[in-house]
Structures are given as C-alpha cells and as structure tokens.
Amino acid sequence: MGVVVRRTGLSSHVIRAWERRYNAVHPHRTEGNHRLYSDEDIDRLMLLAKATDQGASIAGIAQLSLEELQNFVLPERKKPSSPPLSISVEEANEEQDVQAALTAIENMDPEGLNREMSGWLVRFGVLPVIEQLVPRLMTEIGNNWSSGKYRIYQEHMATQAVRNFLGGIFEEIAGRSEGPTVLTATPPGEMHEIGALLCAVAASIEGFRVLHLGADVPFPELIHAIHQQETAAVMISIVSSSHDSRLAQGLMSLRSMIMPETYIFIGGGSAGWYGEQVKDDKFEVIPSINGLRKRLKKIK
C-alpha cells in the first residue's frame, strides 16, 4: 500500500474506497489478508487519479478498461457533449462542496466537517483537494471570521479540523521518498499553518523528502535545520496581512545565511509584499499549490 500511495499520489483511504465502492481495482490478498497490487493495478490507479484530476467522476470511469482509461486521459481528448462523462470541480461541485463544509462549521460539527473533506478525497483525489477545495475553504473561513459571521471558537475549530485532515494525508504520503529534502514552515509570529501543510503534501506527492516544521519557527532554528538537512528548498507560508519590516529583514537574513543553491519559496496572502523586499533569483513567490508543484518538478 505504501508504494501505491507514493506512486499514485492517492491516499490509502481513497484507494480502499475506490476498491470497495467502485471495484476500480482487484488486488490479490495474502494469507494474512494484506493487499498485493500488480503493476496493472497501479497503472489503473494512476490513470484514474489523472482522470479525476481532470474533473472526472470516479463513479463514471471506474469500470473503464485500461485502454479506455489511457484514451480518456490523453491531453487532446474531447469531452463528450451528451451525456457528460465528467463534471469538473470548478464548474459544478466546488461551491456545493465548500458550502457543505461551511455549514458544518456554522453548526460546530467537526465530525461533519471531516466527513465532508474525506468525501472530497474519495470523489476527486488528493490534487483537487489541496489545489482547489481546501484553499477555497480556508479563504471562506477567513472571510467569515473577518466579517464577524464566525466567532473565534468556530474559526479555531475549523482550522484544527483542516489541520488534522491535511496532517493525515501528509502522513500517508510522506516518509517514503528518497528524493531531495525540502522544509516547510511558517516564520516567527505566523501561527496559520495550513498553507505550509498544503506545501508539505504537494512536495511529498512530487517525490521530495519533506520535513514539516510547523508554525512560528524562529529564523535561527530554520537556518540551522536547512544546513543540517542539506535542503534543496524551503517553503514558507505567510498569511498575516501586516507588512512587518522585521519579518522582511529576517527573510533577507535567511537568504544570506544559507547556500546559494537552496531555493526559498514563499506563498500565502502576504507573500507578494515580502517577495518584493528580497532581491534574489533563488527567492520566489509562488501564488498557488499548482504553481508550487510545477516549480518543484523543474528543480527536482
């Protein structure tokens, strides 16, 4: 299972759900009832993951043959006009799915919120969850808190539930890669960890060995960790809207005190302003998780 998770980018939860609910694959079983996946099983799961990443409904494609799946995920494929084989997250499902999660938050129902997010994994796979649904959900949570619609306790409950959800995905995928090492963290004073966790999951999917340091990491500790781990890149999430000159100075110090070949990627709502303060071609503002994955592919 660990190999399949790493090679497909799917969580074990999703793989088991696709097997149980949709008969997408039929792995052999050992005498101890452990699953044994063939190369063809892995090929099927990789194609199903690509198809759902393109917006396909797993229920509509799970029974396609391997050849049919290969044809379906070709870049030049045309979607049938009627009846539609797939429904993209952007066109039909994102608003509804995020609203269901927000309703659970309003009702102070962390179990319901987790059920909604787990359902995203089953229907869409990991990539749409980390690139679209969770970022959209966190934006709505922030807006509702800023406008006074949510109380502080609702925002805290929701953030903790999302953190646990992403942490579970990260644990499923991380720790199995022998790729280059990257660090994820938030800088001193930044307590919002979700962006850094999204980066950690994305980098794990791309085959990097990820050390997630969490929130509010002092710059001296971050510098020490980078040197100790021979880090290829460090990914820093900055959500706080305040433009803190001391934080900017810390980022510039960080850039000057690590090896020139180590990249620094920053993301989050305030990343653009801080990016303007540091003039270095190895210091980059990455606007999205999809953009981060593309950048990581290039440096790997």
The 8 nearest C-alpha neighbors of each residue, nearest first, counted from 0:
[[1, 3, 2, 4, 11, 34, 36, 35],
 [2, 0, 4, 3, 5, 175, 171, 172],
 [1, 3, 5, 4, 0, 6, 175, 7],
 [2, 4, 0, 6, 1, 5, 7, 41],
 [5, 3, 1, 9, 7, 2, 8, 6],
 [4, 6, 2, 3, 8, 7, 172, 1],
 [7, 5, 3, 4, 8, 2, 45, 41],
 [6, 8, 45, 9, 4, 5, 3, 44],
 [9, 7, 204, 4, 5, 6, 10, 125],
 [10, 8, 7, 4, 125, 124, 13, 11],
 [9, 11, 12, 13, 4, 171, 14, 168],
 [10, 12, 14, 13, 15, 4, 9, 0],
 [13, 11, 10, 15, 14, 16, 121, 120],
 [12, 14, 16, 121, 10, 11, 15, 17],
 [15, 13, 11, 17, 16, 12, 18, 10],
 [16, 14, 18, 12, 13, 17, 19, 11],
 [15, 17, 13, 19, 18, 14, 20, 12],
 [18, 16, 21, 14, 15, 20, 19, 23],
 [17, 19, 22, 15, 23, 16, 24, 21],
 [20, 18, 16, 17, 22, 21, 15, 23],
 [19, 21, 17, 16, 18, 22, 23, 15],
 [20, 22, 17, 23, 18, 19, 61, 58],
 [23, 21, 18, 24, 19, 20, 17, 25],
 [22, 24, 61, 18, 21, 17, 62, 25],
 [25, 23, 18, 22, 40, 26, 43, 44],
 [24, 26, 27, 22, 18, 23, 40, 36],
 [27, 25, 36, 35, 34, 24, 28, 37],
 [26, 28, 35, 34, 25, 36, 29, 37],
 [27, 29, 34, 32, 33, 35, 26, 30],
 [30, 28, 32, 31, 33, 34, 27, 35],
 [29, 31, 32, 28, 33, 34, 27, 35],
 [30, 32, 29, 33, 28, 34, 35, 27],
 [33, 31, 29, 28, 30, 34, 27, 35],
 [34, 32, 29, 28, 31, 35, 30, 27],
 [33, 35, 28, 26, 27, 36, 32, 29],
 [36, 34, 27, 26, 28, 33, 37, 29],
 [37, 35, 26, 40, 34, 27, 38, 41],
 [36, 38, 40, 39, 41, 35, 26, 27],
 [37, 39, 41, 40, 42, 36, 43, 3],
 [38, 40, 42, 37, 41, 43, 36, 65],
 [41, 39, 37, 43, 38, 42, 36, 24],
 [40, 42, 44, 38, 43, 39, 45, 37],
 [41, 43, 39, 45, 40, 44, 38, 46],
 [44, 42, 40, 46, 41, 45, 47, 39],
 [43, 45, 47, 41, 46, 42, 48, 40],
 [46, 44, 48, 7, 42, 47, 43, 41],
 [47, 45, 49, 43, 48, 44, 50, 42],
 [46, 48, 44, 50, 49, 45, 43, 51],
 [47, 49, 45, 51, 46, 50, 44, 52],
 [50, 48, 52, 46, 47, 51, 45, 53],
 [49, 51, 47, 53, 52, 48, 55, 72],
 [50, 52, 55, 54, 53, 48, 123, 49],
 [51, 53, 49, 50, 54, 48, 127, 126],
 [54, 52, 50, 51, 55, 49, 87, 72],
 [53, 55, 87, 51, 52, 86, 88, 85],
 [56, 54, 85, 51, 50, 86, 53, 57],
 [55, 57, 59, 58, 85, 51, 86, 122],
 [58, 56, 60, 59, 61, 122, 55, 51],
 [57, 59, 56, 60, 61, 21, 62, 122],
 [58, 60, 56, 57, 61, 84, 85, 55],
 [59, 61, 57, 63, 62, 58, 56, 55],
 [62, 60, 23, 57, 63, 58, 21, 59],
 [63, 61, 60, 23, 64, 22, 59, 21],
 [64, 62, 60, 61, 67, 68, 65, 66],
 [63, 65, 67, 66, 68, 62, 61, 43],
 [64, 66, 68, 67, 69, 43, 63, 42],
 [67, 65, 69, 64, 68, 70, 63, 71],
 [68, 66, 64, 70, 69, 65, 63, 71],
 [67, 69, 71, 65, 70, 66, 63, 64],
 [70, 68, 66, 67, 71, 72, 65, 73],
 [69, 71, 67, 68, 73, 72, 66, 76],
 [70, 72, 68, 69, 73, 67, 76, 50],
 [73, 71, 69, 70, 50, 74, 68, 49],
 [72, 74, 76, 75, 70, 71, 69, 68],
 [75, 73, 76, 72, 71, 77, 70, 53],
 [74, 76, 73, 77, 72, 71, 70, 78],
 [77, 75, 73, 74, 71, 78, 72, 70],
 [78, 76, 79, 75, 71, 74, 80, 73],
 [77, 79, 80, 76, 83, 84, 85, 71],
 [80, 78, 81, 83, 77, 84, 82, 85],
 [79, 81, 83, 82, 78, 84, 77, 85],
 [82, 80, 83, 79, 84, 78, 85, 77],
 [81, 83, 80, 84, 79, 85, 78, 86],
 [84, 82, 81, 85, 79, 80, 78, 86],
 [85, 83, 59, 82, 79, 55, 86, 78],
 [86, 84, 55, 56, 83, 54, 87, 59],
 [85, 87, 54, 55, 56, 88, 91, 90],
 [86, 88, 54, 89, 90, 91, 85, 55],
 [87, 89, 92, 93, 90, 91, 54, 86],
 [90, 88, 87, 93, 91, 92, 94, 54],
 [91, 89, 87, 88, 92, 86, 93, 94],
 [92, 90, 88, 89, 93, 87, 86, 94],
 [91, 93, 88, 95, 94, 96, 90, 89],
 [92, 94, 88, 96, 95, 89, 97, 91],
 [95, 93, 97, 96, 92, 98, 91, 89],
 [94, 96, 98, 92, 93, 97, 99, 91],
 [97, 95, 99, 93, 98, 94, 92, 100],
 [96, 98, 100, 94, 99, 95, 136, 93],
 [97, 99, 101, 95, 100, 96, 94, 102],
 [100, 98, 102, 96, 97, 101, 95, 103],
 [99, 101, 97, 103, 112, 98, 102, 115],
 [102, 100, 98, 104, 103, 99, 97, 105],
 [103, 101, 105, 99, 104, 100, 98, 106],
 [102, 104, 108, 106, 100, 112, 101, 105],
 [105, 103, 107, 101, 106, 102, 108, 157],
 [104, 106, 102, 107, 103, 101, 153, 149],
 [105, 107, 103, 104, 108, 102, 101, 109],
 [108, 106, 104, 105, 103, 109, 153, 156],
 [107, 109, 103, 111, 106, 110, 104, 112],
 [110, 108, 112, 111, 113, 107, 160, 103],
 [111, 109, 113, 112, 108, 114, 103, 160],
 [112, 110, 114, 108, 109, 113, 103, 115],
 [113, 111, 109, 115, 103, 100, 110, 114],
 [112, 114, 110, 116, 111, 115, 117, 109],
 [115, 113, 111, 117, 112, 116, 118, 110],
 [114, 116, 118, 112, 113, 117, 100, 111],
 [117, 115, 119, 113, 118, 114, 112, 120],
 [118, 116, 114, 120, 119, 115, 113, 121],
 [117, 119, 115, 121, 116, 120, 114, 122],
 [120, 118, 116, 122, 117, 121, 123, 115],
 [121, 119, 124, 117, 118, 123, 122, 125],
 [120, 122, 13, 118, 119, 123, 124, 16],
 [123, 121, 119, 120, 57, 118, 124, 56],
 [122, 124, 51, 120, 119, 121, 127, 52],
 [125, 123, 120, 126, 121, 9, 122, 48],
 [124, 126, 128, 120, 127, 9, 129, 123],
 [125, 127, 128, 129, 130, 124, 52, 123],
 [128, 126, 130, 131, 129, 125, 52, 123],
 [127, 129, 132, 125, 126, 131, 130, 133],
 [130, 128, 126, 133, 127, 131, 197, 125],
 [131, 129, 127, 288, 128, 126, 289, 132],
 [132, 130, 127, 134, 128, 129, 133, 135],
 [131, 133, 128, 135, 134, 136, 129, 127],
 [132, 134, 136, 135, 129, 128, 131, 137],
 [135, 133, 137, 136, 132, 131, 138, 130],
 [136, 134, 138, 132, 133, 137, 131, 139],
 [135, 137, 133, 139, 138, 134, 97, 132],
 [138, 136, 140, 134, 139, 135, 133, 141],
 [139, 137, 135, 141, 136, 140, 142, 134],
 [138, 140, 142, 136, 141, 137, 143, 135],
 [139, 141, 137, 143, 138, 142, 144, 136],
 [142, 140, 138, 144, 139, 143, 145, 137],
 [141, 143, 139, 145, 144, 140, 146, 138],
 [144, 142, 148, 140, 146, 149, 141, 145],
 [143, 145, 149, 141, 147, 142, 146, 148],
 [146, 144, 142, 147, 143, 141, 148, 149],
 [147, 145, 143, 144, 148, 142, 149, 141],
 [146, 148, 144, 149, 145, 143, 150, 142],
 [147, 149, 143, 146, 144, 150, 145, 142],
 [150, 148, 144, 147, 143, 153, 151, 154],
 [149, 151, 153, 152, 144, 154, 147, 148],
 [150, 152, 154, 153, 155, 149, 144, 156],
 [151, 153, 155, 150, 154, 156, 149, 157],
 [154, 152, 156, 150, 155, 151, 149, 157],
 [153, 155, 151, 157, 152, 156, 158, 149],
 [156, 154, 152, 158, 153, 157, 159, 151],
 [155, 157, 153, 159, 154, 158, 152, 160],
 [158, 156, 160, 154, 159, 155, 153, 104],
 [157, 159, 161, 155, 160, 156, 162, 154],
 [158, 160, 162, 156, 157, 161, 155, 163],
 [159, 161, 157, 163, 162, 158, 164, 156],
 [162, 160, 164, 158, 163, 159, 165, 157],
 [161, 163, 159, 165, 160, 164, 166, 158],
 [164, 162, 166, 160, 161, 165, 159, 167],
 [163, 165, 161, 167, 166, 162, 160, 168],
 [166, 164, 168, 162, 167, 163, 169, 161],
 [165, 167, 163, 169, 164, 168, 162, 170],
 [166, 168, 170, 164, 165, 169, 163, 171],
 [169, 167, 165, 171, 166, 170, 10, 172],
 [168, 170, 166, 200, 172, 171, 167, 173],
 [169, 171, 167, 173, 168, 172, 166, 174],
 [172, 170, 168, 169, 10, 173, 167, 11],
 [171, 173, 169, 170, 5, 4, 203, 168],
 [174, 172, 170, 203, 169, 175, 171, 209],
 [173, 175, 176, 208, 172, 170, 209, 203],
 [176, 174, 173, 177, 5, 172, 1, 208],
 [177, 175, 208, 178, 206, 174, 207, 173],
 [176, 178, 208, 175, 179, 207, 206, 174],
 [177, 179, 207, 176, 208, 206, 180, 299],
 [180, 178, 207, 208, 231, 181, 177, 299],
 [179, 181, 208, 230, 231, 209, 207, 178],
 [180, 182, 232, 209, 230, 233, 231, 208],
 [183, 181, 233, 210, 211, 209, 234, 232],
 [182, 184, 234, 211, 195, 233, 235, 212],
 [185, 183, 213, 212, 235, 195, 214, 211],
 [184, 186, 214, 236, 235, 215, 189, 216],
 [187, 185, 215, 216, 189, 188, 217, 184],
 [188, 186, 215, 217, 216, 189, 185, 218],
 [187, 189, 215, 190, 186, 216, 185, 214],
 [190, 188, 215, 187, 186, 185, 191, 214],
 [189, 191, 214, 215, 192, 188, 185, 187],
 [192, 190, 189, 193, 214, 238, 194, 185],
 [191, 193, 214, 195, 194, 190, 213, 196],
 [194, 192, 196, 195, 191, 162, 197, 161],
 [195, 193, 197, 196, 236, 192, 198, 267],
 [196, 194, 198, 236, 197, 192, 193, 184],
 [197, 195, 199, 193, 198, 194, 200, 192],
 [196, 198, 194, 200, 199, 195, 129, 201],
 [199, 197, 195, 201, 196, 200, 202, 194],
 [198, 200, 196, 202, 197, 201, 183, 203],
 [199, 201, 203, 169, 197, 198, 202, 204],
 [202, 200, 198, 204, 203, 199, 197, 292],
 [203, 201, 205, 199, 204, 207, 200, 198],
 [204, 202, 200, 207, 206, 205, 201, 173],
 [203, 205, 201, 8, 202, 206, 200, 172],
 [204, 206, 202, 203, 207, 201, 296, 292],
 [207, 205, 203, 204, 176, 178, 202, 208],
 [208, 206, 178, 203, 179, 202, 205, 209],
 [207, 209, 180, 176, 178, 179, 177, 181],
 [210, 208, 181, 180, 182, 207, 211, 203],
 [209, 211, 182, 212, 181, 183, 208, 180],
 [210, 212, 183, 213, 182, 209, 184, 199],
 [213, 211, 184, 183, 210, 214, 182, 216],
 [214, 212, 184, 211, 192, 185, 215, 183],
 [213, 215, 185, 190, 192, 216, 184, 189],
 [214, 216, 187, 186, 189, 188, 185, 190],
 [215, 217, 187, 186, 214, 185, 218, 221],
 [218, 216, 187, 220, 219, 221, 186, 215],
 [217, 219, 221, 220, 222, 216, 249, 253],
 [220, 218, 222, 221, 217, 223, 253, 216],
 [221, 219, 223, 218, 222, 217, 224, 216],
 [220, 222, 218, 224, 223, 219, 225, 217],
 [223, 221, 219, 225, 220, 224, 218, 226],
 [222, 224, 220, 226, 221, 225, 227, 219],
 [223, 225, 227, 221, 222, 226, 228, 220],
 [224, 226, 222, 230, 228, 223, 227, 229],
 [227, 225, 223, 229, 224, 228, 222, 230],
 [226, 228, 224, 225, 229, 223, 230, 222],
 [227, 229, 230, 225, 226, 224, 180, 181],
 [230, 228, 226, 227, 225, 231, 180, 224],
 [229, 231, 180, 225, 228, 181, 232, 261],
 [232, 230, 261, 181, 180, 179, 262, 229],
 [233, 231, 262, 181, 261, 230, 263, 234],
 [232, 234, 182, 263, 181, 183, 264, 262],
 [235, 233, 264, 183, 265, 263, 182, 184],
 [234, 236, 265, 185, 184, 183, 264, 195],
 [235, 237, 266, 185, 195, 267, 194, 265],
 [238, 236, 267, 269, 270, 239, 266, 185],
 [237, 239, 268, 267, 269, 240, 236, 191],
 [240, 238, 241, 237, 269, 189, 268, 191],
 [239, 241, 269, 238, 242, 268, 237, 243],
 [242, 240, 239, 243, 269, 238, 244, 272],
 [243, 241, 244, 240, 272, 269, 273, 246],
 [242, 244, 246, 245, 241, 247, 273, 248],
 [243, 245, 247, 246, 248, 242, 249, 273],
 [246, 244, 248, 247, 243, 249, 250, 242],
 [245, 247, 249, 243, 248, 244, 250, 187],
 [248, 246, 244, 250, 245, 249, 273, 251],
 [249, 247, 245, 251, 246, 250, 252, 244],
 [250, 248, 246, 252, 247, 251, 253, 245],
 [251, 249, 253, 247, 252, 248, 254, 246],
 [250, 252, 248, 254, 253, 249, 277, 255],
 [253, 251, 249, 255, 250, 254, 248, 256],
 [252, 254, 250, 256, 251, 255, 249, 257],
 [253, 255, 251, 252, 256, 257, 250, 282],
 [256, 254, 252, 253, 257, 251, 258, 259],
 [257, 255, 253, 254, 252, 258, 222, 251],
 [258, 256, 255, 254, 259, 253, 222, 261],
 [257, 259, 260, 261, 256, 255, 226, 254],
 [260, 258, 261, 257, 281, 262, 254, 255],
 [259, 261, 258, 262, 281, 231, 257, 232],
 [262, 260, 231, 232, 259, 258, 230, 263],
 [261, 263, 232, 281, 282, 260, 233, 264],
 [262, 264, 282, 233, 232, 234, 281, 283],
 [263, 265, 234, 283, 284, 282, 233, 235],
 [266, 264, 235, 284, 236, 234, 270, 285],
 [265, 267, 236, 270, 285, 286, 284, 237],
 [268, 266, 238, 237, 270, 236, 269, 194],
 [267, 269, 238, 270, 237, 240, 266, 239],
 [270, 268, 238, 271, 267, 240, 237, 272],
 [269, 271, 266, 267, 273, 272, 268, 265],
 [270, 272, 274, 273, 269, 284, 275, 268],
 [273, 271, 275, 274, 270, 269, 276, 242],
 [272, 274, 276, 270, 275, 271, 247, 269],
 [273, 275, 271, 276, 272, 277, 284, 270],
 [276, 274, 273, 272, 277, 271, 278, 270],
 [275, 277, 273, 274, 278, 247, 272, 251],
 [278, 276, 274, 275, 251, 279, 273, 282],
 [277, 279, 276, 280, 275, 282, 274, 251],
 [278, 280, 282, 281, 277, 283, 254, 251],
 [279, 281, 282, 278, 283, 262, 277, 263],
 [280, 282, 262, 279, 263, 283, 261, 260],
 [283, 281, 263, 279, 280, 264, 262, 284],
 [284, 282, 264, 281, 285, 263, 265, 274],
 [283, 285, 265, 264, 274, 266, 270, 271],
 [284, 286, 266, 287, 291, 265, 283, 290],
 [287, 285, 266, 284, 290, 267, 288, 291],
 [288, 286, 290, 289, 285, 291, 266, 130],
 [287, 289, 291, 290, 130, 292, 198, 201],
 [288, 290, 292, 287, 291, 130, 293, 201],
 [291, 289, 287, 293, 288, 292, 294, 285],
 [290, 292, 288, 294, 289, 293, 285, 295],
 [293, 291, 295, 289, 294, 290, 296, 288],
 [292, 294, 290, 296, 291, 295, 289, 297],
 [295, 293, 291, 297, 292, 296, 290, 298],
 [294, 296, 292, 298, 297, 293, 299, 291],
 [295, 297, 293, 299, 294, 298, 292, 205],
 [298, 296, 294, 295, 299, 293, 292, 291],
 [297, 299, 295, 296, 294, 231, 232, 262],
 [298, 296, 297, 295, 179, 178, 207, 231]]
